[in-house]
């Protein structure tokens, strides 16, 4: 269990603001308690887990009250009036306490204390999860700078002075990092941080595992009794028992290859952590105690005697330390061991006939969706998955049939699914990659969060999301889950784009509808779509599709153009301009083009020479030849466009 220290005094720093009276401080604490607790919660380390972080936030604020005689705190910006002095003093104490939290004995968290219940703030959607992950990746002083400027409304100078008084060595760097984080995360950080997802005063309550607590309580009493009874007996039987002899040099295996050193997460850790990924998976399966099998799996990873298969851009080097055990059991007659070293997944398989094989794939920076399932085995009967412990419901659906409800999967108690039909290999005719899993997370970590994942080869299925066209006058939308009727209908038209992505290390695919265009000759309206496939290493592939009324059947949708190794159509490439040929029902040929929301003008040069105001472009294309597209952005910049075949 992780514990923290809540310091009672600020650092010995520059002194400028006197401590208020206890009555004034207590009145300010009561008045501003929710804001102070939210501030402490944001600064405290997410590694504490959700419950301990909530309790620690309340403890930091409650321990901020002055004790004893007159005292002063660290360097503070002077408040504007007497009524704000106590609040400013408490705010500085709270920031100092949250920044200097350390591990200590359980007594440090004697107040408040909760037994038998788990409590945690409400879980949010995609924007909230993205912001939470971004906050967890930065230093505490950066979180403090963001909270002080966004939530408390302090200016840069006031924030820098407060951070310096709290012992931060480089407050200017913390402010700069907070500004960069605020500019890069999706959505409005100010609105998100003020939402219930980051409010430790509005929490959900769930019981802990009552049966386990009862067993542990009885087990602790029995163990203590046995220990007391055994000590005198042991002393009588072996009064001069020597210390164990040291093992001969070289007889002990390296920690990374020692089954006894394998890491095993607590079965309930996933429900009490802000890091919902493979590090929260417990060890499951009926052979987790089979040290011989585990030893062979570790030896396969640390040695060269077993054939190794690696996903694209995945290292095959041995783990630096003991990996975590996620699964060990029998799957379709084969012994399977699944390991995780914090960066990679390793699946060791001993088939009924043939040589063992070790498969390695990257899994760094996984999240609640990309760490939700792992492929255990592929056979002629289909694909078996091991689902994350936070998956409460699982079903399978065909993307080409969006109106058909997902077929429920009967998942075994250890998280293994029955065989799921595998998509046909790419190039065998038809449309590969349209069979997907529809998963729903447990209400213990997130409310009503369902999502799609598709088997694209390798160990981890890819997360499928959808970004629809924004309504006029509404800011651009963020990727959302594609489990609703509109999202499923959209992916029904893009399912054929998944087949060519197989075995390329893809972690997620987002279908982004970036423009709508009226077609010439009153032929209807077309939708411009960019499907971005993100790999585990960060590179991406963009497939641009022009969906016309005459070509929206899944079997007929093909990319107009594909761009490898690009940031376009993603978080760091939000401006796009694409064009290509289109033949009208009359037989006339046109060059069509469209840009994303910041494009305000399009110019074509080459075989087609024309110009258009706005985000869409259409011009007759009488002959063959290349055309160069340039887009004018709202800020005055120029965006070079893509053209099919150019």
TORPA-906238 format. One line per field, with one value per residue (C-alpha): residue number from 1; x, y, z. Coordinates in nm, 3 decimals, padded with zeros to 5 digits. Example, Ala and Ser with C-alpha at 12.3 -4.5 7.8 and 13.67 -1.06 7.14 Angstrom:
2
resi	1  2
east	01.230  01.367
north	-00.450  -00.106
up	00.780  00.714
# end
This chain:
646
resi	1  2  3  4  5  6  7  8  9  10  11  12  13  14  15  16  17  18  19  20  21  22  23  24  25  26  27  28  29  30  31  32  33  34  35  36  37  38  39  40  41  42  43  44  45  46  47  48  49  50  51  52  53  54  55  56  57  58  59  60  61  62  63  64  65  66  67  68  69  70  71  72  73  74  75  76  77  78  79  80  81  82  83  84  85  86  87  88  89  90  91  92  93  94  95  96  97  98  99  100  101  102  103  104  105  106  107  108  109  110  111  112  113  114  115  116  117  118  119  120  121  122  123  124  125  126  127  128  129  130  131  132  133  134  135  136  137  138  139  140  141  142  143  144  145  146  147  148  149  150  151  152  153  154  155  156  157  158  159  160  161  162  163  164  165  166  167  168  169  170  171  172  173  174  175  176  177  178  179  180  181  182  183  184  185  186  187  188  189  190  191  192  193  194  195  196  197  198  199  200  201  202  203  204  205  206  207  208  209  210  211  212  213  214  215  216  217  218  219  220  221  222  223  224  225  226  227  228  229  230  231  232  233  234  235  236  237  238  239  240  241  242  243  244  245  246  247  248  249  250  251  252  253  254  255  256  257  258  259  260  261  262  263  264  265  266  267  268  269  270  271  272  273  274  275  276  277  278  279  280  281  282  283  284  285  286  287  288  289  290  291  292  293  294  295  296  297  298  299  300  301  302  303  304  305  306  307  308  309  310  311  312  313  314  315  316  317  318  319  320  321  322  323  324  325  326  327  328  329  330  331  332  333  334  335  336  337  338  339  340  341  342  343  344  345  346  347  348  349  350  351  352  353  354  355  356  357  358  359  360  361  362  363  364  365  366  367  368  369  370  371  372  373  374  375  376  377  378  379  380  381  382  383  384  385  386  387  388  389  390  391  392  393  394  395  396  397  398  399  400  401  402  403  404  405  406  407  408  409  410  411  412  413  414  415  416  417  418  419  420  421  422  423  424  425  426  427  428  429  430  431  432  433  434  435  436  437  438  439  440  441  442  443  444  445  446  447  448  449  450  451  452  453  454  455  456  457  458  459  460  461  462  463  464  465  466  467  468  469  470  471  472  473  474  475  476  477  478  479  480  481  482  483  484  485  486  487  488  489  490  491  492  493  494  495  496  497  498  499  500  501  502  503  504  505  506  507  508  509  510  511  512  513  514  515  516  517  518  519  520  521  522  523  524  525  526  527  528  529  530  531  532  533  534  535  536  537  538  539  540  541  542  543  544  545  546  547  548  549  550  551  552  553  554  555  556  557  558  559  560  561  562  563  564  565  566  567  568  569  570  571  572  573  574  575  576  577  578  579  580  581  582  583  584  585  586  587  588  589  590  591  592  593  594  595  596  597  598  599  600  601  602  603  604  605  606  607  608  609  610  611  612  613  614  615  616  617  618  619  620  621  622  623  624  625  626  627  628  629  630  631  632  633  634  635  636  637  638  639  640  641  642  643  644  645  646
east	00.000  00.125  00.120  00.210  00.331  00.136  00.388  00.276  00.515  00.615  00.977  01.222  01.200  01.160  00.903  00.666  00.309  00.214  -00.004  -00.368  -00.550  -00.689  -01.047  -00.983  -00.807  -01.086  -01.351  -01.157  -01.113  -01.485  -01.569  -01.315  -01.293  -01.411  -01.170  -00.877  -00.940  -00.966  -00.635  -00.462  -00.608  -00.467  -00.117  -00.089  00.078  -00.169  00.041  -00.133  -00.441  -00.780  -00.897  -00.576  -00.541  -00.891  -00.829  -00.486  -00.636  -00.876  -00.595  -00.370  -00.641  -00.746  -00.385  -00.330  -00.495  -00.244  -00.128  00.031  00.157  00.236  00.413  00.477  00.459  00.672  00.686  00.332  00.186  00.017  -00.364  -00.572  -00.767  -00.781  -01.057  -00.831  -00.529  -00.642  -00.747  -00.413  -00.220  -00.417  -00.378  -00.001  -00.004  -00.212  00.020  00.325  00.170  00.067  00.404  00.604  00.400  00.620  00.570  00.526  00.347  -00.032  -00.064  00.007  -00.337  -00.528  -00.771  -00.979  -01.000  -01.240  -01.272  -01.468  -01.544  -01.373  -01.435  -01.334  -01.442  -01.674  -01.503  -01.528  -01.523  -01.242  -01.135  -01.125  -00.927  -00.679  -00.630  -00.593  -00.322  -00.145  -00.148  -00.011  00.283  00.410  00.585  00.382  00.495  00.356  00.020  00.036  00.111  -00.178  -00.421  -00.318  -00.351  -00.662  -00.861  -00.740  -00.703  -00.356  -00.129  00.215  00.402  00.175  00.197  00.575  00.607  00.379  00.566  00.901  00.776  00.665  01.019  00.996  01.344  01.235  00.883  00.923  00.986  00.681  00.468  00.598  00.529  00.179  00.113  00.227  00.010  -00.291  -00.239  -00.199  -00.465  -00.804  -01.100  -01.098  -00.875  -01.044  -01.391  -01.265  -01.078  -01.390  -01.601  -01.705  -01.437  -01.169  -01.377  -01.267  -01.563  -01.816  -01.726  -01.874  -01.876  -01.831  -01.771  -01.439  -01.426  -01.613  -01.532  -01.162  -01.158  -01.330  -01.087  -00.790  -00.913  -00.956  -00.626  -00.440  -00.574  -00.490  -00.142  -00.068  -00.182  00.028  00.331  00.305  00.270  00.551  00.821  00.890  00.866  01.116  01.349  01.334  01.394  01.666  01.830  02.146  02.009  02.278  02.207  02.137  02.449  02.519  02.434  02.729  02.825  02.635  02.370  02.099  01.922  01.905  01.598  01.444  01.450  01.341  00.974  00.975  01.059  00.763  00.550  00.184  -00.063  -00.329  -00.658  -00.836  -00.569  -00.747  -01.038  -00.817  -00.560  -00.541  -00.321  -00.573  -00.345  -00.150  00.020  -00.319  -00.379  -00.367  -00.218  -00.494  -00.522  -00.500  -00.121  00.001  00.168  00.341  00.698  00.834  00.613  00.684  01.056  01.046  00.859  01.113  01.404  01.253  01.248  01.595  01.763  01.786  01.670  01.308  01.184  01.084  00.834  00.828  00.572  00.701  00.954  00.955  01.280  01.354  01.602  01.547  01.359  01.570  01.405  01.139  00.830  00.472  00.270  -00.067  -00.178  -00.067  -00.304  -00.426  -00.579  -00.702  -00.464  -00.160  00.013  00.017  00.201  00.147  00.404  00.449  00.770  00.617  00.694  00.619  00.384  00.534  00.319  00.488  00.305  00.380  00.158  00.042  00.277  00.569  00.822  00.739  00.722  00.754  00.566  00.666  00.472  00.493  00.240  00.382  00.140  -00.159  -00.489  -00.832  -00.914  -00.582  -00.509  -00.860  -00.780  -00.497  -00.500  -00.424  -00.449  -00.559  -00.684  -00.910  -01.203  -01.129  -00.944  -00.949  -00.894  -00.797  -01.000  -00.889  -01.029  -01.225  -01.430  -01.785  -01.953  -01.821  -01.982  -01.884  -02.025  -01.971  -01.894  -02.067  -02.398  -02.436  -02.808  -02.745  -02.697  -02.368  -02.364  -02.284  -01.970  -01.974  -01.645  -01.483  -01.414  -01.046  -01.125  -01.080  -01.336  -01.471  -01.335  -01.433  -01.450  -01.126  -01.131  -01.009  -00.652  -00.612  -00.598  -00.822  -01.123  -01.398  -01.324  -01.088  -01.094  -01.465  -01.521  -01.476  -01.526  -01.763  -01.650  -01.792  -01.588  -01.699  -01.892  -01.626  -01.386  -01.599  -01.966  -02.127  -01.807  -01.841  -01.592  -01.482  -01.156  -01.052  -00.804  -00.543  -00.281  -00.027  -00.116  -00.328  -00.647  -00.673  -00.919  -01.169  -01.304  -01.502  -01.495  -01.812  -01.856  -01.911  -02.236  -02.213  -02.083  -01.970  -01.597  -01.426  -01.515  -01.286  -01.273  -01.559  -01.656  -01.819  -02.078  -02.385  -02.601  -02.430  -02.081  -02.153  -02.306  -01.997  -01.757  -01.967  -01.843  -01.481  -01.445  -01.258  -00.982  -00.879  -00.761  -00.443  -00.343  -00.297  00.036  00.163  00.165  -00.152  -00.289  -00.587  -00.778  -00.992  -01.239  -01.243  -01.513  -01.343  -01.559  -01.885  -01.914  -02.203  -02.120  -02.134  -02.434  -02.658  -02.529  -02.581  -02.341  -02.007  -01.830  -01.454  -01.308  -00.955  -00.898  -00.581  -00.411  -00.183  00.102  00.249  00.563  00.364  00.384  00.061  -00.097  -00.376  -00.627  -00.844  -01.181  -01.438  -01.775  -02.029  -02.395  -02.313  -02.019  -02.106  -02.151  -01.872  -01.745  -01.696  -01.524  -01.156  -00.899  -00.863  -00.506  -00.292  -00.015  00.231  00.440  00.243  00.104  -00.187  -00.545  -00.441  -00.394  -00.070  -00.181  -00.526  -00.512  -00.563  -00.637  -00.699  -00.827  -00.881  -01.071  -01.445  -01.665  -02.016  -02.316  -02.296  -01.943  -01.776  -01.456  -01.391  -01.120  -01.270  -01.092  -01.180  -01.002  -01.053  -01.219  -00.924  -00.897  -01.056  -00.942  -00.809  -00.590  -00.516  -00.218  -00.103  -00.339  -00.623  -00.585  -00.859  -00.929  -01.214  -01.309  -01.400  -01.322  -01.437  -01.327  -01.468  -01.341  -01.361  -01.055  -01.049  -00.713  -00.456  -00.167  -00.075  -00.226  -00.085  -00.327  -00.259  -00.489  -00.502  -00.551  -00.746  -00.425  -00.264  -00.057  -00.036  -00.118  00.011  -00.259  -00.260  -00.386  -00.460  -00.167  00.047
north	00.000  00.347  00.614  00.979  01.243  01.567  01.827  02.062  02.343  02.515  02.526  02.769  03.028  03.402  03.533  03.812  03.735  03.693  03.404  03.500  03.434  03.087  03.214  03.396  03.091  02.859  03.087  03.105  02.728  02.667  02.923  02.800  02.434  02.278  02.492  02.420  02.045  02.051  02.240  01.986  01.694  01.826  01.877  01.546  01.258  01.040  00.735  00.741  00.584  00.744  00.672  00.768  01.077  01.196  01.134  01.296  01.609  01.649  01.582  01.847  02.111  02.019  02.020  02.365  02.534  02.721  02.555  02.707  03.063  03.324  03.191  03.283  03.088  03.103  03.386  03.492  03.750  04.017  03.984  04.279  04.319  04.193  03.943  03.765  03.735  03.417  03.256  03.339  03.206  02.880  02.842  02.866  02.612  02.373  02.400  02.350  02.048  01.885  01.950  01.801  01.486  01.187  00.822  00.764  00.549  00.505  00.741  01.030  00.982  00.928  01.201  01.152  00.774  00.542  00.170  -00.077  00.169  00.285  00.642  00.824  01.122  01.074  00.945  01.162  01.122  01.131  01.491  01.437  01.114  01.284  01.572  01.335  01.139  01.461  01.582  01.249  01.279  01.617  01.722  01.827  02.188  02.199  02.074  02.335  02.613  02.503  02.484  02.823  03.003  02.823  02.755  03.026  03.296  03.404  03.590  03.461  03.676  03.577  03.210  03.221  03.387  03.130  02.838  02.982  03.013  02.650  02.543  02.508  02.570  02.691  02.836  03.003  02.664  02.523  02.808  02.757  02.383  02.449  02.687  02.426  02.161  02.393  02.460  02.097  01.905  01.864  02.068  02.363  02.279  02.544  02.397  02.041  02.110  02.270  01.968  01.687  01.456  01.657  01.730  01.527  01.666  01.493  01.126  00.785  00.523  00.152  -00.131  -00.308  -00.685  -00.782  -01.151  -01.085  -00.847  -01.106  -01.377  -01.148  -01.056  -01.420  -01.508  -01.236  -01.353  -01.716  -01.627  -01.427  -01.714  -01.967  -01.740  -01.697  -02.072  -02.159  -01.926  -02.106  -02.446  -02.341  -02.206  -02.536  -02.753  -02.543  -02.335  -02.283  -02.290  -02.150  -01.889  -02.026  -02.089  -01.850  -01.984  -02.067  -01.796  -01.824  -02.060  -01.794  -01.689  -01.326  -01.151  -01.109  -01.486  -01.588  -01.695  -01.606  -01.244  -01.196  -00.895  -00.959  -00.673  -00.678  -00.808  -00.484  -00.239  -00.152  -00.006  00.221  00.377  00.666  00.455  00.220  00.020  -00.306  -00.220  -00.270  -00.619  -00.898  -01.239  -01.471  -01.824  -02.172  -02.204  -01.892  -02.117  -02.338  -02.223  -02.459  -02.304  -01.952  -02.026  -02.146  -01.834  -01.607  -01.802  -01.764  -01.387  -01.356  -01.613  -01.706  -02.068  -01.990  -01.830  -01.469  -01.265  -00.890  -00.633  -00.342  -00.125  -00.345  -00.435  -00.802  -00.730  -00.904  -00.710  -00.490  -00.629  -00.876  -00.836  -00.857  -01.175  -01.112  -01.462  -01.825  -02.099  -02.341  -02.196  -02.428  -02.702  -02.472  -02.335  -01.956  -01.707  -01.332  -01.093  -00.715  -00.525  -00.177  -00.111  -00.436  -00.731  -01.077  -01.380  -01.719  -02.013  -02.386  -02.546  -02.908  -02.989  -02.786  -02.551  -02.276  -01.918  -01.579  -01.278  -00.926  -00.604  -00.249  -00.148  00.175  00.458  00.224  00.338  00.215  00.127  00.011  -00.199  -00.346  -00.671  -00.891  -01.168  -01.497  -01.733  -01.751  -02.085  -02.209  -02.162  -01.792  -01.556  -01.581  -01.262  -01.195  -00.897  -00.640  -00.676  -00.350  -00.482  -00.547  -00.638  -00.775  -00.841  -00.896  -00.721  -00.691  -00.334  -00.392  -00.450  -00.148  -00.207  -00.557  -00.565  -00.689  -01.059  -01.102  -01.297  -01.542  -01.442  -01.690  -01.584  -01.543  -01.298  -01.532  -01.503  -01.781  -01.790  -01.479  -01.507  -01.381  -01.138  -01.280  -01.190  -00.881  -00.958  -01.264  -01.083  -00.905  -00.667  -00.784  -00.648  -00.582  -00.807  -00.601  -00.627  -00.391  -00.354  -00.166  -00.058  -00.123  00.151  00.130  00.328  00.510  00.565  00.413  00.396  00.159  00.142  -00.064  -00.248  -00.433  -00.718  -00.585  -00.849  -00.853  -00.877  -00.569  -00.484  -00.126  00.125  00.263  00.617  00.868  01.247  01.375  01.700  01.992  02.180  02.539  02.778  02.499  02.444  02.141  01.816  01.567  01.196  01.006  00.643  00.490  00.278  00.489  00.450  00.734  00.620  00.260  00.373  00.584  00.298  00.067  00.277  00.267  -00.095  -00.186  00.058  -00.168  -00.468  -00.305  -00.197  -00.552  -00.641  -00.282  -00.206  00.007  00.109  00.325  00.440  00.754  00.831  01.210  01.368  01.699  01.852  01.823  01.936  01.990  01.800  01.964  01.905  01.867  01.516  01.535  01.598  01.429  01.372  01.406  01.160  01.114  00.787  00.817  00.500  00.572  00.331  00.257  00.455  00.767  00.758  00.754  00.681  00.891  00.748  01.012  00.900  01.092  00.942  01.025  00.919  00.670  00.509  00.466  00.090  -00.064  -00.282  00.017  00.262  00.290  00.552  00.842  00.870  00.732  00.924  00.727  00.862  01.180  01.374  01.497  01.427  01.395  01.599  01.755  01.786  01.943  02.123  01.918  01.985  01.703  01.671  01.422  01.345  01.278  01.181  01.322  01.111  01.298  01.167  01.505  01.497  01.733  01.806  01.822  01.941  02.026  02.151  02.136  02.414  02.660  02.663  02.979  02.954  02.698  02.751  02.490  02.518  02.284  02.082  02.262  02.634  02.783  02.946  02.925  03.098  02.883  02.524  02.340  02.351  02.210  02.273  02.096  01.882  01.848  01.672  01.458  01.599  01.685  01.962  02.138  02.247  02.525  02.628  02.966  02.944  03.184  03.302  03.387  03.071  02.847  02.475  02.248  02.001  01.639  01.534  01.181  01.056  01.356
up	00.000  -00.081  00.186  00.179  00.418  00.448  00.569  00.848  00.763  00.444  00.324  00.469  00.193  00.158  00.404  00.321  00.436  00.804  00.911  00.966  01.289  01.335  01.321  00.992  00.843  00.950  00.800  00.474  00.467  00.509  00.241  -00.014  00.087  -00.245  -00.450  -00.218  -00.225  -00.604  -00.617  -00.390  -00.586  -00.915  -00.772  -00.584  -00.773  -00.970  -00.874  -00.533  -00.691  -00.704  -00.350  -00.170  -00.387  -00.293  00.077  00.059  -00.102  00.188  00.435  00.276  00.306  00.658  00.777  00.625  00.923  01.144  01.463  01.769  01.791  01.527  01.221  00.863  00.540  00.227  -00.025  -00.118  -00.352  -00.146  -00.161  -00.274  00.048  00.408  00.330  00.082  00.311  00.483  00.155  -00.013  00.287  00.288  -00.088  -00.057  00.228  00.020  -00.282  -00.059  00.110  -00.216  -00.381  -00.095  -00.034  00.050  00.148  00.520  00.773  00.765  01.062  00.827  00.678  00.999  00.900  00.698  00.676  00.496  00.563  00.353  00.074  -00.243  -00.347  -00.661  -00.873  -01.163  -01.479  -01.789  -02.163  -02.415  -02.347  -01.971  -02.008  -02.243  -02.000  -01.705  -01.890  -01.989  -01.626  -01.504  -01.744  -01.618  -01.298  -00.991  -01.021  -01.377  -01.252  -00.978  -01.228  -01.448  -01.156  -01.015  -01.348  -01.475  -01.158  -00.921  -01.186  -01.073  -01.311  -01.414  -01.160  -00.872  -00.969  -01.000  -00.658  -00.495  -00.655  -00.552  -00.195  -00.208  -00.295  -00.673  -00.816  -01.163  -01.150  -01.492  -01.653  -01.475  -01.609  -01.963  -01.947  -01.814  -02.104  -02.356  -02.194  -02.198  -02.571  -02.676  -02.483  -02.653  -02.540  -02.299  -01.998  -01.782  -01.837  -01.797  -01.472  -01.324  -01.416  -01.181  -01.322  -01.135  -00.823  -00.516  -00.321  -00.548  -00.549  -00.617  -00.343  -00.406  -00.158  -00.153  -00.194  00.123  00.097  00.049  00.345  00.560  00.452  00.509  00.855  00.956  00.791  00.980  01.317  01.238  01.115  01.428  01.649  01.458  01.473  01.848  01.893  01.657  01.790  02.119  01.949  01.686  01.952  02.140  01.836  01.670  01.939  01.737  01.382  01.151  00.887  00.539  00.337  00.054  -00.289  -00.512  -00.756  -01.082  -00.943  -00.912  -01.232  -01.333  -01.185  -01.530  -01.582  -01.231  -01.205  -00.835  -00.922  -01.156  -01.068  -00.991  -00.954  -00.686  -00.833  -00.734  -00.843  -01.169  -00.973  -00.762  -00.994  -01.237  -01.465  -01.623  -01.852  -01.854  -01.524  -01.355  -01.499  -01.239  -01.310  -01.439  -01.575  -01.426  -01.457  -01.280  -01.020  -01.281  -01.223  -01.489  -01.759  -01.636  -01.633  -01.994  -02.099  -01.929  -02.072  -02.419  -02.373  -02.221  -02.448  -02.815  -02.816  -02.914  -03.235  -03.179  -03.379  -03.329  -03.431  -03.645  -03.463  -03.153  -02.978  -02.908  -02.630  -02.294  -02.025  -01.799  -01.486  -01.379  -01.601  -01.481  -01.525  -01.690  -01.783  -01.777  -01.886  -02.150  -02.467  -02.742  -02.627  -02.613  -02.306  -02.320  -02.098  -02.131  -01.982  -01.971  -01.899  -01.889  -02.255  -02.440  -02.432  -02.469  -02.553  -02.515  -02.672  -02.647  -02.913  -02.890  -03.179  -03.297  -03.148  -02.900  -03.022  -02.852  -02.994  -02.886  -02.944  -02.812  -02.547  -02.407  -02.336  -02.352  -02.204  -02.103  -02.468  -02.614  -02.305  -02.299  -02.483  -02.605  -02.863  -02.688  -02.987  -03.350  -03.479  -03.753  -03.514  -03.470  -03.238  -02.860  -02.661  -02.302  -02.180  -01.925  -01.572  -01.617  -01.911  -01.788  -02.122  -02.450  -02.785  -03.146  -03.449  -03.823  -03.927  -04.258  -04.075  -03.845  -03.781  -03.642  -03.266  -03.126  -03.040  -02.672  -02.584  -02.294  -02.132  -01.893  -01.531  -01.614  -01.896  -02.195  -02.474  -02.693  -03.051  -03.248  -03.629  -03.777  -04.071  -04.402  -04.495  -04.710  -05.079  -05.064  -05.204  -05.020  -04.736  -04.465  -04.113  -04.054  -03.750  -03.434  -03.059  -02.881  -02.520  -02.224  -01.923  -01.568  -01.390  -01.119  -01.339  -01.598  -01.664  -01.972  -02.177  -02.473  -02.758  -03.059  -03.119  -03.435  -03.477  -03.720  -03.646  -03.367  -02.999  -02.932  -03.127  -03.256  -03.108  -03.361  -03.314  -03.517  -03.563  -03.734  -03.920  -03.682  -03.711  -03.844  -03.581  -03.348  -03.270  -03.418  -03.250  -03.083  -03.168  -03.008  -02.967  -03.273  -03.091  -03.165  -03.477  -03.664  -03.575  -03.672  -04.002  -04.070  -04.001  -04.216  -04.509  -04.390  -04.283  -04.602  -04.506  -04.217  -04.418  -04.561  -04.208  -04.080  -03.920  -03.932  -03.558  -03.555  -03.214  -03.320  -03.628  -03.633  -03.912  -03.949  -04.164  -04.243  -04.519  -04.711  -05.073  -05.318  -05.637  -05.980  -06.205  -05.900  -05.841  -05.466  -05.181  -05.115  -04.783  -04.749  -04.497  -04.366  -04.181  -03.972  -03.851  -03.554  -03.477  -03.136  -03.220  -03.316  -03.694  -03.888  -04.222  -04.368  -04.618  -04.784  -04.920  -05.123  -05.036  -05.307  -05.318  -05.594  -05.410  -05.044  -05.033  -04.818  -05.103  -05.335  -05.098  -05.182  -05.077  -05.318  -05.191  -04.906  -04.732  -04.514  -04.225  -04.170  -03.876  -04.088  -03.985  -03.623  -03.311  -03.441  -03.803  -03.789  -04.126  -04.442  -04.808  -05.057  -05.410  -05.687  -06.007  -06.019  -06.312  -06.322  -06.432  -06.766  -06.822  -06.768  -06.560  -06.273  -06.021  -05.673  -05.360  -05.002  -04.694  -04.320  -04.119  -04.122  -04.503  -04.651  -05.013  -05.264  -05.571  -05.841  -06.078  -06.354  -06.572  -06.396  -06.322  -06.109  -05.777  -05.527  -05.205  -04.908  -04.817  -05.132  -05.496  -05.822  -06.177  -06.511  -06.586  -06.967  -07.002  -06.823  -06.621  -06.267  -06.061  -05.756  -05.483  -05.233  -04.953  -04.782  -04.407  -04.190  -04.019  -04.355  -04.387  -04.692  -04.687  -04.963  -05.062  -05.167  -05.508  -05.620  -05.825  -05.730
# end
